[in-house]
Amino acid sequence: MLHIPWYVAGPLMGLVVTATYAVANRPLGALGSYAQVVDFVRQQPVKEIWRVWYLVGVILGGTAASWIFGIPEIVNSYGKLGSLLSAPLLLPLLFVGGICIGFGARWMGGCTSGHGLCGTSSRSVGSFAATISFMASAIVVTLLIHNLSGGIL
């Protein structure tokens, strides 16, 4: 499997963020694209059609890359957590986690990629606060889960 080194991927992501501001004068974020796709599917007016094509391109590009650089592996587990929890316990946990992430992203006015990559690069105080909040929360929750599971997770 091909892995792009961080020192290549990071600057490329920075160039994409910069290009989006240069061309569209808008931040690049997954949540904004998702919202535009939902409007498109519901046949409501789409304010920024390029976001629909961006999300379609991300999905198709990821799929194409997985087929070109390695046969995609379809799995029916969720890593270490999936091996420790049965499906009746895992599915509600993932569902509630997804609801919390979605609610938080909408409440904060953007997703982690939007705030972390685009908002902080444009020196948005709100994005700095959001990024610090979700990074600190992720670190604390990860340490808690790791310690509570005895180091298994």
C-alpha positions in Angstrom: 0.0 0.0 0.0 1.3 3.5 -0.9 1.6 6.0 1.9 2.5 9.6 1.2 5.0 11.0 3.7 3.7 13.7 6.0 6.3 16.2 4.6 4.7 15.8 1.1 1.0 15.5 2.1 1.1 18.5 4.5 2.4 21.0 2.0 0.0 19.6 -0.7 -2.9 20.1 1.7 -1.7 23.6 2.4 -1.6 24.3 -1.3 -5.2 23.0 -1.8 -6.4 25.2 1.0 -4.6 28.2 -0.4 -5.9 27.5 -3.9 -9.4 27.3 -2.7 -9.2 30.7 -1.0 -7.5 32.1 -4.2 -10.1 30.7 -6.6 -13.4 30.7 -4.6 -12.5 32.9 -1.6 -14.1 30.3 0.6 -12.7 27.8 3.1 -12.4 24.2 2.2 -14.2 21.9 4.6 -15.9 18.5 4.4 -19.0 19.6 6.4 -19.8 22.5 3.9 -19.5 20.1 1.0 -21.7 17.5 2.7 -24.3 20.2 3.4 -24.3 21.2 -0.3 -24.6 17.5 -1.4 -27.6 17.1 0.9 -29.2 20.2 -0.7 -28.4 18.8 -4.1 -30.0 15.4 -3.3 -33.1 17.1 -1.8 -33.3 19.2 -5.0 -33.0 22.4 -3.1 -31.0 25.4 -4.4 -27.2 24.7 -4.1 -25.2 27.8 -3.3 -21.8 26.4 -4.2 -22.0 23.6 -6.7 -18.2 23.2 -6.7 -18.5 21.7 -3.2 -20.7 18.9 -4.5 -18.1 18.1 -7.1 -15.3 18.4 -4.5 -17.0 15.7 -2.3 -17.7 13.5 -5.3 -14.1 13.8 -6.3 -12.8 12.9 -2.8 -14.9 9.8 -2.8 -14.1 8.8 -6.4 -10.4 9.7 -6.0 -10.1 7.7 -2.8 -11.8 4.7 -4.4 -9.6 4.9 -7.6 -6.4 5.2 -5.5 -7.4 2.2 -3.5 -7.9 0.1 -6.6 -4.7 1.4 -8.3 -2.3 1.1 -5.4 -3.8 -1.9 -3.6 -6.8 -4.0 -3.6 -9.3 -2.6 -1.2 -10.0 -4.8 1.8 -13.6 -5.0 2.9 -13.7 -5.6 6.6 -16.5 -6.4 8.9 -14.9 -5.2 12.1 -13.8 -1.9 13.7 -10.2 -2.6 14.6 -9.3 -3.4 18.1 -12.6 -2.0 19.5 -14.5 -4.2 17.1 -12.7 -7.3 18.3 -13.5 -6.4 22.0 -17.1 -5.4 21.6 -19.9 -7.4 20.0 -22.0 -5.8 17.2 -25.0 -5.1 19.4 -22.7 -3.0 21.7 -20.5 -1.5 19.0 -23.2 -0.2 16.7 -25.0 2.0 19.2 -21.6 3.3 20.5 -20.6 4.3 17.0 -24.0 5.8 16.2 -24.0 7.9 19.4 -20.4 9.0 18.6 -21.4 10.0 15.1 -24.3 12.0 16.4 -22.1 13.8 18.8 -19.5 14.6 16.1 -22.2 15.8 13.7 -23.9 17.9 16.3 -20.6 19.4 17.5 -19.5 20.2 13.9 -22.7 22.0 13.1 -22.7 23.8 16.4 -19.2 25.0 15.9 -20.0 26.1 12.3 -17.6 23.7 10.6 -15.9 20.4 10.8 -12.5 19.6 12.2 -10.8 19.9 8.8 -12.5 23.2 8.2 -11.5 24.7 11.5 -8.1 23.0 11.8 -6.9 23.5 8.2 -8.8 26.5 6.9 -9.9 28.5 9.9 -6.6 28.5 11.7 -4.7 29.4 8.5 -7.0 32.4 8.1 -6.4 33.4 11.7 -10.0 32.9 12.8 -10.2 33.2 16.6 -13.2 30.9 16.7 -11.4 28.2 14.7 -8.4 28.4 17.0 -10.8 27.9 20.0 -12.6 25.0 18.1 -9.3 23.3 17.2 -7.9 23.6 20.7 -11.2 22.2 22.1 -11.4 19.2 19.8 -7.7 18.4 20.1 -7.7 18.6 23.9 -10.9 16.5 24.0 -9.4 13.9 21.7 -6.3 13.6 23.8 -8.2 13.3 27.1 -10.7 10.8 25.8 -7.9 8.7 24.2 -5.9 8.6 27.5 -9.1 7.8 29.4 -10.0 4.9 27.1 -6.4 3.6 27.1 -6.2 3.7 30.9 -9.7 2.3 31.5 -9.1 -0.6 29.1 -5.8 -1.5 30.8 -3.8 -0.5 27.7 -5.8 -2.8 25.4 -7.2 0.1 23.4 
